Amino acid sequence: MKCALVTGSSRGIGKAIAVQLAKDLGLHILINFSSNVDAAKDTLKQIEENGGTGELLQFNVQDSAAVSSVIEKWQEENPENHVEVLVNNAGITRDNIFPMISEEDWDSVMNISVKGMYNCTQAVLRKMLRNRSGRIINVASLSGLKGNPGQTNYSAAKGAMIASTKALSQEIAKRKITVNAIAPGFIISDMTSDLDEDQLKQMVPAQRFGTAEEVAHLVSFLASDKAAYITGEVININGGIYA
């Protein structure tokens, strides 16, 4: 059985991605979450209501021992199954102007996005290489392309994800594994709930925030066979904001 591991898929963009991958591609979804089990169960419920299948995998992506332990255990219990699609979506913001960013806030933002991407990719990549098949999709951000004041830590983390995407894609393209990043702009989610949408949408040529479902459709395309010749790319989904 082909599976998709979507990190941080208990809510927001990750949840929408998990539901869409099950619906469009028939993948068995590994719903990763760190602490909110009720939200993760709701993701699974939505997948099942649409006729799909999934299961919960609890670990904090920045904890390398936990990531490897949980995924190794899952693989041992499911020897015929493999992760065909990895979506590195988990991320947090700790916004502040640079002089006020604490070391803890810098490290936590970097570790969840960048080290989390490293940990999860390491855990599934070797089997992808043996199978000569796979899709890795990294959820970056507009902030990682153009920078954003008050988000130096988040911009640094997402910029690192973009650079890693470009490098890794060149290493493993010959094994028929693609690596791409998407860079959402303003998307309606928990992460943007405290923003002044009426004011900020004036910056967007489309004059609105995007939806998590629109992001999920893009990820679903990149995970499909239709995108087999697309790798090393960073695709903006931001309503026309120039990056």
N, C-alpha and C positions, 0 to 999 in steps of 0.2 A: 504494500500500500504506500502510495506517495503522500507525504505529509508536508505541511508548512508550519514552521516555528515562527510565531509572531511575538516579539518581546513587547512587554508593556501593553498587552491586548485586552486588559480588563475594562478599558474605557477610552473615550476619545477617538483619535485617528487610528490607534492600534485596534480597537474594537471593530471599527468600520472595515478595516483591512481584513481582519480575520473572517468576518461575516461574508465579505465579498469574494475572498479566495475560495471559500467553501462553496459558495453559490455558483461562481463562474467556472471554476476549474475542477470541482469535485475533490479537492484536497482534504485530507483529514487534518484538522487544525490542532496544533499544540499551543494552547492558550497560556502564555507565560504571564505571571503576575508576581508581585513582591509581597503584598500584604492583604489586599482587599479581595478576599475570597468570594464575597457576595457579588461583587461586580464581575469577577471572572466567571462565576456561575451564570450570570445574566448573559454574558457573551456566548457561552455554550448553549444556553436556552435559545437564543436567537438563531444560532447556527442550526440547531436541531429542528426548530420550527420551519426552517427553509429546506429541510430534508438532508442536511449535511451531518457530519460527525466531527467530534473533537474530544479533547480531554484537557485537564488542567495540569500545568507544570509550574510549581511554585519555586522560584529562586530569585535572588537579587542579582541582576546581571553583572554588577561590579565585583561580586564575590567569585573569584575564579574557581575555588574549590567546590563551591555549591553548584556552579554551572556545570562543571565537568562531572560531578557526582550524580546529579539528577539526570543529565542527558545520557551518561553511560548506563545508568540503571534502566532508563527507558529503553535504550537500544538493546540491552541484554534481554529484557522482557518482550521485546518486539523485534526479533532478529530478521524477520522478512520485510520489515518496514524501514523506510529511510526518509530523511529530511531532504526533500527535493527543492524546497523554497525556504530561505531564511530572510525574514524581514527584521532588521535591526531598528526597531522603532522606539525603544525605551529611552526616555530623556526627561530632564527636569529643567526648570529655570530658577535662578536665584538672582534676580535683577537688582542692580545697583550701579551707581557711578563707580569707576575703577578704584578711586582712593578709599571707597567704603566697602569694597568686596573683601570679605574675610577669607583667610586661607581655607577654612572649612567649606565655604560656599564655592570657592574656585575648584577645590578638589572634588566635591560632590557632583558638580555639573560636568566636569571633565571625565570623572570616573564612570558615571552612568552612561554617558553617550559614547565615549571613546574606548575606555577599557571594557565597557559592556559589549561594544561591537567586536573588540578583539576576542574576548572570552567566548562569546557565542559562535563567532565564525570559526575559531580554532576547534570548538567542540564538534562541529558538523562537517568541516571542510574535507577532512581526509576521506570520509566515505563518499562525498561528492566526487572527489578526484578519482577514486577507484571506480565509481559508476560512470565516470565521464559524462556527468550531467548535473545541472543545478542552476539555481537562480539565487543571487544574493542582492537584496535591495536595501539600501541604507537610507533611512529617513533623516535627511539633513534639514536645512532651513535657508530661507532667504538671508537670514542673519549671517550664515556661514559664507555667503558669496559677497555681500556688500558691506557687512558689518552693521551694527546697530548700536547707537549710544545707549548706555545703561545695560548693555548685554555683552560686555567684553568677554566674560567667561563663556557664555552660551555661543557667541560668535566664534570663539577659539575652538570650542568643542565641535561645532558643526563644520567649521573649516577643516579641521583635522579629519573628520569623517569623509569629506569630499576628496581631500588629497589621497587618503587611503584607498578610496574607491577607484581612483584613476590608476594608482600603482598596482593594486591587486588584480584589477581587470586584465592588465597586460601579462601578469604572471600565469594566469590560469585559463586564458581564452582558448588555448589549444586543447584543453580538456573539455571543451564545450560547456563551460560554466561562465555565465555572464555576471558581471558586478556593475550595478548602476546605483545612482543616488537620485532622490527626488528632493526638491527644495521648496517646500510650501511657504507661502507668504502668510497673510492673515487668514486663519481658518477658525471657524466657530468650534470651540472646544473648551474644556476646563482650563487649559493653559492660557486662553485669551479672555476668559470670563471677566477679569478685572479691568480689561482695557476699555477705553471709550470708543466703542465701535462707530458711533455717528461721526466722531471727529476723524478717526483714522481711515475710514473708508473713503474720505476725500482724497487720500494719497493714492488710491487704487483706481486706475483707469476704468475698470469694470464697475466701480462705485458700490462695491459690496465685499463682504468677507466670503471666502469659500466655505464649502462644507466638507466634513470628514468623508462623506460618501464620494465626493468628487476626487479626493485624494486616493481613496480606495480603488476607484476605477482605474486610475493611472498605475497603481501598484499591480493590480490584476493583469493589466496589459503587459507590463514588464515581466511578470512571472509566467506568461503564456508562451507557447511555441511561436506565436506571431512576432515576438521580440527577440528571436534567437540570434539576430545579427546586430543587436544593439548592446554594446558593452562599453564601460568606461565613461558613460555619459552622466551629466547632472541635468535633470529635467526640471525646469521651473514650473510651478503651478501657483500663480500669485495674482491672477487677474490683470496682468499687464504691467506690473511694476518693473521698471528697468533696473537690472542688476549689474 
